[in-house]
Amino acid sequence: AAKTRHICDIRISYTADDRKNLKNKNYEMLPQCLSKFGLGYANVWILWTSCQILRLTNSDRIEKELKDYSDMLAKSPNDSILFNMVQEAERRLRDIHLREEEQGKDIPGDDLVYTKQFLALSKAELYKMKSTFKSINFDQKGRISVDDFVMFLREPLTMSPFVKQIFALS
């Protein structure tokens, strides 16, 4: 039986280097060049996966789409279709930013409730998360200190200043 494939990512190539890089990353080029549809000279590449991946439309995805359209428009500045596609992607990006802001207002104040909802945790997963937290929280203060985290990783406590610097960067 043939394995079902799902699209994992879609990219656009404009140059021979783009094509070489995408081919090296196991992308598969669609046979038709976009110029056959009145667009600039570019090819569509697809990365396939055998795992079913749910990809939600969000601002990151629309930003990538906008960048791709803008790159194509930069190579064909007189293309009115591409110009309209850039404008439409900009409008959709503004709309999704507004929606994300509205959704942000609905975030519960309780970190545990928010995390459970955001991660869609089952009762068993939530129990495992609480158990892991308790096993890391050596000083039993209800928060995981850097020293607790370092001890959980089984690193010497002399690593604590280094780990603090890593957390400070994020």
N, C-alpha and C positions, 0 to 999 in steps of 0.2 A: 504494500500500500504506500502511496506517495505521502510524504510528510507535508502538512499544511505549513505554508510560509506566511509571515506577516511583515509588513513594512515597519522597519525600525527607524529609518531616517531617510530623508530626501535631500539631495544636494544638487547644485547647478555648477557646471564647469564652463569656463570661458576660454581657457588656454590649454595648450598641450601639457603644461605642468599640472594644471588642475586635474586634467584627465588621468595623468600618470599617478598623482597622489591618491585620487579616489579609487582607481583600479587597485593600487597597493593596499588600500584599506578594505578590499573586498566589496566595493560598491559595484552594482551592475548598471551599465548604461542603457537607457531606453533607445531603441533604434532610430527614432525620429529626432532631427535637430529642431530646436524651437523656431528657427528661421522659416521653416515650412508653414508655421502658423502666424507669420507676420511679425514675429518677435525677433530680437537680436540673435546673433549666432551664438548659441549655447546649447548644452546638452543636459538632460535630466538624468541623475544617477540615483539608484535606490539601494539601500542597505537592507537586506532581508534577515529575518530571524525566525527560528522555529518556535520561539516562545510567544505567546499572545501578550502583547503589551498594551495597556490602556494608557493612551496619551491624551490628557486633557488640554483643551485650548486655554492658554494662559498668556500673560504678557511676555514671558520669555520666548515662547514659540512664535508669537506675532512679531516680536523684535527681530528674530532670526529671519523671518519671512520678509520683513521690511528691509533688512540689510541686503538680502539676496536681490530683491527688486531694485533697490537703489544701486547696487553694483551693476546690474544689467543696464539700468538707465544711464549710468555713467559711461558705459561703453556704446550706448545708442541714444544719445541725448535728444534726438528728434522723434523718438518713438512715442507717439501719443498713447498707445495702449499701455506701455510700461509706466508712463507718467500717471495715468489714471489708476494703475495698480498700486503705485507708491502712495498716492493720495488716499486710496481706499484702506490700505494697510495702516497708514497714519491715523485715520479715523477710527478703525477697529482697535488700535492700540490705546487711543484716548478713552474709548468706551470701556475697554477691559480694565484700564487703570482705575476708572471711576467705580466699576463693579467691585474690584478688589478692595478699594477703600471702604465701600459700603459693607462688604463682607467682614472687613477688619473691625467694624463697629460692633459686630455680633459675637466677637470672641469673648468667651466667658472669662471672668476675673480669676478663677481658680485654675492654677497651672496644670493640675492633675486632670481636671475636667477637659480643659483645652487640649492637652496632649492626647487624652483618650479619644476625643472626637476627631482631632486632626489625623491621628494615626489609625483610626477605626479599629481600636484594639478590642479583642474579645476578652471575656472575663479571665480566661486562662492566661492570655498574654499579659493582661494587666497584673495578675497575680505574680507572674514570673518577673515582670518589671519591678514590682514592689519588693520582691525577695532579693533581686539583684541589688537594688538600692540599699536595702538594709545590710547586705553583706559588704557593701563598699563603705557605708556610713559608720566607720570604726568608732568615732568619738560619740556617736548617738546624739548629735545635736540637731538632727533633722535636715542637715545640708551636707553635701559632699565637699569637703575641703580639698585643696590641692594635695595636701599630705595624704588624705584618705585615698584619693585617686592614684597617687604614686604607689602607695602600699598595695592597692588592688592590682596594679600592673606588675607587682613584685619587683619594683625597682628600688634601689637604695634611696633613702630620704634626701640624700645629697642632690638628687635630680629635681627636687621641688622647685628651686629657683628657675631652673630651665623650663619646667612645665608651666610655671606662672608666666614666664615670658611668652610662651606659645599661646596661652589663653589670652594674654594681653593683646596679641596681634589679631585675634579674631573678633 
